[in-house]
Amino acid sequence: MTDILLALDVGTTSLRAIAFSHEGEVMGYGHSRTTSFHPEPGRVEQDAEAIWQEMQEVINSALKSAKRKKKDITSIGVTTQRSSVVVWDAKTGRTLSPMVIWSDTRAVGGIDWLAKGYLVVPQMAAAKLPLVIEGVLEGKRYSTKDSLRWGNIDSYLIWKLTQGAAHITDRTQATTTGYLDPQTLEWNDALIAEQGLHRALFPKLVDSWGALATTSRRAFGASVPITAILADQQSAMMAHGAITPGACKVSYGTSGTFNVNTGDQMTWVSPTLPPWVQYAKAGDVAYCIEGMVLSAGSVFDWLAGVDLIDSVQQSENIAAQSADNGGVFMLPSLQGIGAPFGNPERKAMIGGLSGGTTKAHIARAAMEGISFRIREIVDFVYDKTDLDRPAQLPVDGGATTNDLFMQIQADLLHLPVARHAVREGAALGVAIAAGLGGDVFELSTINRFAKYDRVFEPQISADEAATRLRDWQTLVSSGAKG
């Protein structure tokens, strides 16, 4: 009897395979780091073929630790980072260029697609795919119609898992590429034609869960249904059971991402807080608003890389050595500032340094800076919509293991922060979706997977939290001018 829901999760800095029971318990885990390359300023690339090879290893690790075999898998769900660009040979499956990931800014200063009437900004795949295709075709005999395929990394993994039998993606992945027509929820043929591309390049759009594809015995070692595809942030919403209007979450990974469900209504509040498809199944479509702090977990990686803290893992212990920030403040905008301001040129800032500044002050200022940025997004969304503020903020992601960080977030947001017992929210979410697609359970029952191991209550008053926000905003604004 099959009893495993296998989640394949490709993030920006790591990839994992997690074997979940039908009750959402982690039974086996495999993990590996991914490597990003920076060949030029603003360019961020990864190796999709290496990701495929590593994914096979972590799948084996997850099943070994679960004491299960591939024949024990009920179904597979795939969740990944969004809006990457992978181009491969349709016959061989060999990638023809490095994978361009979401944080790559090569399209900044290029064609203004917004001015042409398309909802495409430089961070989206639709701004970068023509540049990648141009590089692939240069000096080579390829037909964009017959010889090439493209997709986000989810499409490439499924192509490899099925040995080329399935070239698919779902609308949660497609919505962030810039190629999905928001009215029809189909590929935007006008944009594709404008760019001189061909529809055959594009993956088939399928439901977020259901009978989507089947793995190849030769490629995977067993014939297993693939029953879910979800983009990572939308997938994490499933882990929290956030499927009703107003339900929300924040995921703390490389970025810090706030999402709130808006039901079947596409709600526009700002160009920097786009309305994405949260899931789409048999004509039933749910939407969410998303606001992103572009640099969250990556801030701690950077601090460790320049020896301002000893290690990412020790950031909590380091920050706890001081009861306050010692006057230090930080704007965590290593890749520009995201919602609700949308300034890709804004640089990160550390200020208020003195001869008495310690690593503890800097670590604490980093946690506060991220927390203030999350508050700016949350306040903006609820000020601009008629959605009710939540009674507590559900959170997931690797950085939530940091108790001090979560307490600072609760204080500065002045809202209880509920930490999911499963840190890998995206993986759990797509496992839940895989269970839905495999008829293991019903959508109306998924709240049972939203289990929290701790709620961090605010320890300062609402007035103090608001005052500290204003003071921080004044400091980072003054620093930008000085």
N, C-alpha and C positions, 0 to 999 in steps of 0.2 A: 504493500500500500504506500502511495506517495504521501509524504507528510512535510515537505519542505517548500517554502516560498523563497526563491533565490533572487536577491536584489543585487544588480550590478550597478555600481555608482562610480561615475568618473567625474571628479571635481577638478578644480584648477591646480591644486597642489598634491592631490593624492587620488588613488583609485582603490576601491574596495569591493569585495563580494561578501555579502552577509546572508547566511542561511537562517531564516526565521521559521518558527513553528507557525501553525495556523492560528495560534493565539497571540502572535506578535512577540514571542520570546526569542532572544538571540540564541541560536544553537551552535553556530559556527561563524568564524570571522577570518577573512583574509585581507591583507592591506599592503599597499606599496606606495612609495612616493613617485610623483611625476616630476619631470624635469622641464623647465621652460628655458628657452633660448632667446637671447636679445641681440640679434645680429646687427641691429642699428637702433639708435634712439627711437623709442615709440613702437618698435616692432617686438611682438611677443609671440613666440612660436613653440609648438610641441611636435612630437613625432607620433602620429596616429598609429603607425604600424607597431611601434614599441609599446604603445598603450594596449593594443590588441594582444601582443605577446605576454605582457605583464598581467593582463586580465585573465588569461588562461591559467597563469600560475596562482593568482589569488583565488580563483574559483576552486582550484584543487585544494588550496590551503583551507578555505572555508568548509568544504565538504569533509576534509580529513578531520578538522577539529570538531565537526558536528557528528562524526562517525557515520556518515551517509555517503551514498554513491549517486551518480548522476541519474540513475533510474529511480531514485527516491524523490526527485524534484517534481512537485505538482506543476509549477509553472515558473517562468522567469519574468522579472520586471527590469526595465532599463531606465536609469535616470542619469542625467549628465549635466555638466556645465552647458550654458546656452550660447547660441550665436557664434559658434566656432565655424571655421571653414575648412573642410577636408575635400580635396579633389582627387579622384582615383580613376584608374583605367577600368573601363566597364568589362573588359574581357579577363584581365588578370587579377583585379582587385588590388593592384599595387598603387600606393599613393604616389602622386606626381609632383607634390610640393609639400613643404612642412604644413602642419595644421596651424592656422592663424586663430588665436583664441580671442575671447570677448574683449580683453583689456588692451588688445593691440590698437594703436591709434594711427596706423598708416594712412587712413582715409581722411584724417583731419586736414582741412585746407584743400581738399579735392572738390569733386562735383557737389554742389549744393542740391541734394535731392529734394529737400523740403521746398526750396524755391520752385522746383519743377512740379510740385504738387503731390509728392510721395512722402509718406510718414517714415522716412529713413534718416537716421543720424549716423555720424561717423563710426560709432561703436558697433553698429549692427552689421550682420553678415552681408546684407544687401549693398552696403557701401564698400565692402572689401572683396567680395567674390569676383567682380569684373577685373580687379587688379590681379588677383591670383590666377584667373583664367588667362589673362593676357601674358603673364609670366610663363604659364604652362605651354601655351601655344607658340611662343616665340621660338622660331627656328625648328619647330617640330610639326609633324604631320598628324594632327589630331582633328577630328570633327567634333565640335561641341554637341552635335546631335547624336552621333552613333558611338563615339569612343570614350566619352567622359561621363562621369557621374559626380555629383557633389552632395554633401549633406553636412549636418552637424555631426559630432562624434557619435551620437546615438545611431544615426543612419549607417555609419561605417561599421560600427560594432555588429549591428544586426545583419548587415551584408555579409560580414565575415562568419558570424554564427550560423547563417543559413547557406553559406557557400554561394552567395550571389543570387539566391532565390527570392530574396525580399529586399527591395529598396524603398524603405518606408520611414515615416516620422509621424508624430502626432501634432495637433494644433498648439499645444503648450510650448513645444519646441519651435514650431513655425512662427508663432506670434512674435517672438523676439528677433527674428531674422530681418524683419522689414519687408519680407516678400508676401506675407499673408494679407489679403484684402480684408480689412476690418468689417466690411459690409457683407461679403459673401462667405468669408472664412475659407476661401479657396486661394490658390496661388494667384498673385496679381499678374495676369498676362500682359497688361499694359507696361508694367515696370520691366518684366522679363524682356519684352520686345524692345523697349527703350534702351536696354543695356546690350542689345544684340546677342542675347542668350537664347537658349532653346528649352522648351518645357521638358524635353526628354532628360535633361540634366537633373531635374528635380525629383526628389523622392515622392512617392504616393502618400497622400494624406490619409491617415487612418484614425480610428477612435483612440482615446487615451487608454482604454482597456477593452479587452475582448479577445477573440481568437485572431491574433494579428499575424503570426508566423510560427514556424516550427524550426528548431535547430537541425542542422545536418548531422547525421551520425558520423560522417567523415570529418567534419570540421570540429564538432563538439564532443563526439564520443557517445552520444545518445540522441534520441529524437524526443525533444522536450518542447512543449508549447511556450511561445513568448506571448504573454497576455497583457503586458502593460508597457507603455512608454510615457514618461513624464519629464518635463524639465525640472531641474533640481529644486528651485524655490517653490514651484507649484506642488511638487511632490511632498515637500516638507509640510505643506498645508494639510495634506491628507493625514500625516502622522498626528496632527493636533485635532483631527476631526473638524477642520475649519471649512465646512461646506454650506454654511448659512450666512446670509448677509450680516456683516459686522464682525464675524469671526476673524481673528487675526493671529499673527505670529511674527517673531523676529528670529532669523537664523544667523548665527555668528560663525562664519567661516572666514575665507579670505576677505570677503566683504561682510557687511552687516545689513541684512535685507528684511525690510518690513513689508508684509503683504496683508491686505484685508479683503475679504470676500465682499463682492457687491451684487451677488445673486446673478440673475440673468440679464442684468443691465450693464452695458459698457459705460463706465463713469469716467469722464475726463475732468481732472482737477488742475493739471499742469503738464506741460511737455516733459518735465523731469520726473513725473510720476505717472507712467503709462498704464493704461488699462490692458492687462494681458488676459488671454484665455487661461483660466485656472484648470479646467478640464472640459473635454467634449466627448460625449458618448451618445450615439444614436440620435443625434439632433438636440440632445439636452446639453446646453452650454452654460458654464458658470464662468464669471469674470472676477478678476481681482485687480486692485490698485497696488502698485509696487513702488517703494522708495528705497534707494540704496545708498548706504555709506560705502563708498568704493573701497576704502582701506579700513579694515577692522582687524581681523586676525593677522593680516599681512603687516600691520604696524609693529606687532610684537616680533615677527620674523626680522623686520628691518632693524629694530632696536637691538636685537641679539646679534645681528650681522655686523653692526658697527660698534659692538661692545658697550652699548649704553645700558644694557642689562646682561646678566650672565647667560641666560637661556630663556627660551619661550616657556619651558616647563616651570622655571623658577620665578616667573614674573609675579605670581601672587605672593610668594614668600618675600620677594624683594620689596614689593609695594607695601606689604604689611609692616615693614620695618619703620615706617613713618605714619603718624596719625593724620597727616595732611600732605598737601602737595608742595609745601614750602614756597608758595608763590609762583610755582612753575605752571605753565599752561601749554596745551598742545592743540593744534588744528590737524587732525589726521587725514590729510588730503594728499597722499603720496602719488595718487593717480588723478589728481584734480578733485574737485568737490562735486558730489552728486546732488541728489534731491535735497531740498526743493530749489536749489540755486542753479545747478547745471553749468558749472564753469570748469571745463577740462584743463584750463591753463592755471588754475589756482594752485599754488604750491603749499606743501605742508609747512608747519611752523611750530617751533618750540621756543617759548619765550619765558621771561621772568627768571632767567638763570642768575645765579650769584655764586660767590666763593663758597657758600654753604650748601649749594645744591648737591644732592646725592642721587644715586641710581634709583633709590626708593621714590624720591620726588618725581623723577621722570616717568617711572613705571606707573605711578598713580595718576599723573597728568594724562598719560596715554589712555588709561581706562576712563577717566573723566571726559576726555575729548570725544571718544567714540560714543559715550553715553549721552553727551550733550547733542551730538549730531543725530542720534536716534530720536531724541526728544524733539528736535526741530522738525523731523519728518512726521512723527506721530501727531504733534500739535497742528502742523499744516494740514494734514489729511482730515482731521476731525473738525478743524475750523472751516474747511472748504466743502464739507459734505454734511448730510443730515444723519450720518451713521452715529450710533451711540458709542461712546467710549467704553472700552471693555472694563470689566471689574478687575481683571488682572492681565498681564502680558505673558502669553505662552512663549517660551524660547527653546531653541535647540541649537546644536552645533558644537564643535570641538571647544570653542572658547568658553562655553558655559560651565566647564569643569572648574573654572576659576571662581570660587565662591566670593572673593572680594570684589571682583569685577561685576558679578551679578548683583551684589549688594549696592555697589555704587550706582548701577543702572536703576535699581529700584528707588534709591534715594533721589536721584536727579530727575527721573521721570515722575516721581511721586506716584508710583503705581506698583502694586505687588508684582513680582516677576516669578512665574511658575516654570521651573526647569523640567523639561521632559526627561523621563527616566532613560530613554534611549537617545543618546546624544546625536546619533546619525539619523536625523529626521528625514532627510531625503531618501535614504535607503529604506527606512521603515515605511515611508509613504508609498514608494513604488512597490514594495512587497504587499502592502494592503491593496493597491490597485491591481496587482497581479492576482491576488485572491479574488477580487471582484471579477476580473476578466476570466478567471477559471471557475466561476460560480461556487467558490468556497464559502462566501458570505455575501450579504447585501449591503448596499451603500448606507442604508438607514442605521446600520449597526456599528459603524466604524468608530464612533465615539469611545468605544471600549478600549481602543488602542491608545487613547490620550491619557497616559499615566505619568504622573509627576512625582519626582523624588524629593523636591523641596520647593517651598514658596518663600521668596525673600521679601519681607515686609519693609516698607520705607521707614527709616529711622530718623528722618528730619521732617520738618513741617513743609506744607505746600508753599508757604511764603518764602522759606529759606531756599527751597529748590528753585523757585522762580527767580529769586535774587541772584543765586549763583549762576543761573543760565544767563541772565542779563550781563553780569560782570564778565563772564567768559566771552560772550559775544562782543562786548566792548573791547576786551583785550585782543582778540584775534582780528577784529576790524582795525584797531589802532596799529597793530603790528603789520598789517598788510600795507598801511599807508606810510609807516615809518621806515 
